[in-house]
Amino acid sequence: DYLGLTFNDDVVNASISGTRDFGTVVAWCRLVGTVEVFNQVEQEIAELVGTEACSIFASTTLLNHGVIPALMGKDGVLFLEKSAHMTMYEGAKIARDSGSKLCNFNLNDLEQLEDLLIENQHISKKLICVDGVNSMTGDYTDLPRLDKLAKKYNALLYVDDAHGFGVVGEKPDVEYPYGKRGNGIVNYFGLDYENIVYIGCFSKAYGSFGSFICCSHNLRRYLISQATPHDLGGAGPASAMCAV
């Protein structure tokens, strides 16, 4: 609860009003339908982060378990940084069990990563998975160098910034060393989203529940049907989106 919003009166009252307006849970999956407040939050988060679109999941764990296998299919190769969050590793194992290849590299050992990318450059679907802000140490990943490598070898960079979103943001300076607006580590480094998908969550800084992936419109449409939490799981409480 980085910013103390869990007990903020406005946030609490919005959640209570959301429960009265929408009930205790939105039980159907996102593939079937939604309520407008989910779409509103997705639009505002996409604008804040700076991407075309955004897709909300009930939790970061479910997002990583569903999105990583959906991106990899049966014939991709996944490069997972060894100290990345365990939920990414669990998602990677699901992808591996479906036929994709899993490779590990050490934190910020980009020479090792490049060797693996060269070794697997013949595979068309390549995904590099890292924490933005490391969940255990608070260290920032070397995103500018990772972005260059991803572009060089035509890989997609998957940045789980659940522990940075809401605090780490754009244009850091002496007065604001974490940056401004809390719009994530990609903006902190002044990068674009040409080769990056960005993952964040609401439970660390926003005083609410849920997670999201910021991506292109095409990828959002794809995930609605191909990521299992959107296809097989409930959306969760709309009151959490009202709090956001």
N, C-alpha and C positions, 0 to 999 in steps of 0.2 A: 504494500500500500504506500508507494513512493510519495504521493502528494496528499495523503490523508483524506481522500475523497469518499472512502467507504462509508463514513458517518457524516458526510456533508449533507446539510438539510435539503438543498435543492436536488441532489442526486437521490437521496432516500425518498423524497416526496414524488419525484418523477417515476421511480420504480413502483411505488404504491399506486399511483394513478395508472401506470401501465398495466398493473395486475387487474385493476378494476375494469379497464377498457378492453383488455385482450384475454383475460383469464390467467390461470396459473402457468399454462404451458401452451406452446404451439406444437401440437403433437405430430403433425404431418411433416414429411420430408420436403426439402427445398425443391426437389424435382417436381413435386406435385403442385405446390403452391406456397404462398408466403403472405405476410401482412406488410403493409406499406412501410412501417417503421424500419424494417430490415433494409428495404431499398433506400430509404432516406439516409440511414447510417452508412451504407455502402458508398453512396454518392459523395457524402461529406468526407469520409476517410480517404477515398480515392483523390479528391481535390486536395486534402491536407498533405498526403504523401507525395502526390504528383504523378499518378498513374492514370491510365484510361479507365480502369474498372477495379472493383473490389468484390470479394465474395466472403461472406461471414459464415463461420463454422461455430459449433457449440463450444469447442475448446481447442487449444493448440495441439493437444495429444491426438484428438480425432482428426484434425487437419493434417498433421504429419503422417498419420496412419493411412489416410485416404488419398492425399494429393500426390505424395511421392510415388506410390505404385501406379497411379493414373498417368503421371508424366513418363514413367519408364516403360510401361507395357511389358511385353515379353522378350524384348530384344535390345534393351538399353544398357548403358553402363553408368554406374553411380559412383562418384568419388566423395567419400564421407570423411570429413575431418574428425580425427580420433576423439577429441574432447568435446565434440558437438553434443547437443542435448540428446539424452537417451531416447526420447520419442522419435527423433529423426532416425536413429539406428533401428528402432522397431519398425518404422515405416520402410526403411531400406531392406530389412529382412523379409517383409511381405513382398516387396518388389523382387528380391532375389529368389524367393520361393516360386514366383510366377515366371522366372526364366531370365531375369536381368542379372548382370554381373555387378558385384560389389567390390570396390577397392577402397582401402583406407590410407590416409596420409596424416602425418603429424602436424600439430598446430603451427601454422605459418611456415611450414617447410615446403615452400613453393617450388623448390628444385625437385623434390620428390614428387609433388603433384604434376609438374610438367613432364617428368619421365613417364608417369602413368598415362597422361594425356597423349603423349607421343605413341606409346605402346598400343593405345586403344583408339587412335585417330580414325581408323577405318570404320568404326561404329558410328552411325549417324546420330543416335540419341544419346547425348552425354549430359549428365547433371552433376554439378558440384554443390555439395550441401555443407553449409557452415553456420555457426552462430554469428549474429551481428555483435552483440555484447555477450560474452561468455557467461553462462548461468551460474558458474561456481566461482569465478575469479573476478568478473567485471572487466576483463581485458577486451579491447576492441580487436576484431579481426583486421588483417591488412587488406581491406576491401579494394583499394585502388589497384594493387598488384593482382589480386584475384580477378578483378574485372578485366584487366588486360589479357590475362591468361585465358579466361573464358572466351573472350572474343577471338583471340588468336587461334584457338582450337575448336571454335564453333560449338561451345558448350553453354548450357543454361546455368546461371548462378542462382542458387536457392538460398536466401538469407533469412534465417529464423532470428528475428530481432525482438522476440517476446520480452526480453529483459532490458531492452533499450527504448522501445517505443513509448512515447509519452514524456520522456525526459531528454534523451539524446536527439538533437535536431540540427537544423541548418545554421550556417554562418557562425560557428563558434568563435569567440574572441576572449580577451582577458577578463571582461566583465561576466560573460556567459560561457564558461569553458565547455559546458555540455551542448552548447548551441541553443537555438531558439525554436519555439513552437512544438517541440517534442515529436517532430515528424520523421524521425528515424535515422539510422546510421548511413543510409545511402545519401540522404540530403546532408548529413554531417560532413561527408567527404566530397560533396558537390558533384556526385556522379549522376548519370542518367539510368533509365530502366530498359535500355535497348536489349540488354542480355541478362536482366535481373528480374526475378520475382521476389517479392518482399512479404514476409510474414510478421504479424504483430499480434498482440492480445490486449484485452481491456482490464485484466485482473491485477496488473502490476501498478499501473498509474491512473487508470480511469475509474476506479471504484465500481467496476461492474464485471460481468462475466462474458466470455466469448472470445473468439479469435478471428483473424481474417488473413486472406492473401490478396495483395495488390498486384495486378497483372493487366494483360490486354483484354479487350472485350471478347476476342475469340477464345482465349484460354478460360475466361470465366464461363462462357457458354459450354465449353467442353467439360469443365469440372462439374457443372450442375448434374450431368448425367453419368459421368465416369468416376467421380470420387465417391466412394461408398457412403461416407456420412451424409452426403446430399441425396443419395439414391435410397439408402436403407435406414437412415436415422432421423429422429425428430430434430426440429430446428432449435428447440429449447424455449425459454421464456421470452416473450416479447418485452416484458418489463425490464429485462437487462438492456435491451436496445434503447428503451425510453431513458434509462439511467445514463447511457452513453450520450 
